[in-house]
Amino acid sequence: MSYNLRILCDVILPDRTIRIWDGSGRVFLDVEGNLYRAAQFSEDALQQIEAAINGEAYTLSLSLIALPQMAGDEVWEYDETTPISGSTFIVKIQTVDQYEQPEGEPEVVFTGLIDNLAVTDQGVEDEEDGDRWESIVTIEVTNRFTLRTLANGAVLSDVDQRERSKVLNPSAPDDLFCVRVPRYLNATIRWPNW
C-alpha cells in the first residue's frame, strides 16, 4: 500500500481563512471538510518548508508562482485595504491513501506570523497564447526563532527579545536565549580525542 503526502497551508486573515495545497489539479478536501485550492510553490519555497520542518529555519519565505496577473493584483489590493501582517500562517502535512483521500489528522509542522507580502509581475512567452503576464506572490513568515536583530542592525535587548517571542509564539515557553549565551563566554570547547 503506497501513501503520498500533501503540504497544506492555512492563512488566517482578519476576515477569512485561505487554504492552499502544493500541487495542481482539483480541490483537496480534508477530514474536517475544509477545501484547499491547488497552488504552485516555487522550488525554493519547498526547500524552505523542508528547513522549517527540520527546525533549521526561523523564517519561511514562500512563493506562489504562475498566478494570473489578475489574481496577483487582487492579492496586492487586498493587502492595501486589509493589511495581512501579523496574520497566522500554518503549514501542515497530510497523509493520503492511494485514492488521494486523507488518512487521519494533518500534522502541524510550522506556525508563524506573516511579516511581509510582495507581489511581482513577470512576462512569460507562450507559443500557443503569445506573451502574457504572470504574478508571483511571496509571503515571508516569522516564528519565535526570528533573527534577534532589527532592520537597522541594532541588537534586541533581553527584555525586548522576550516580549517579541511572546508575541510571535504565545504558547511557547519563555525565550531564554539571552540568558544562556553569556554562560558560554568563558567555556572551553574540546573536541573528542579518539
Disulfide bonds with the S-S distance in Angstrom:
none
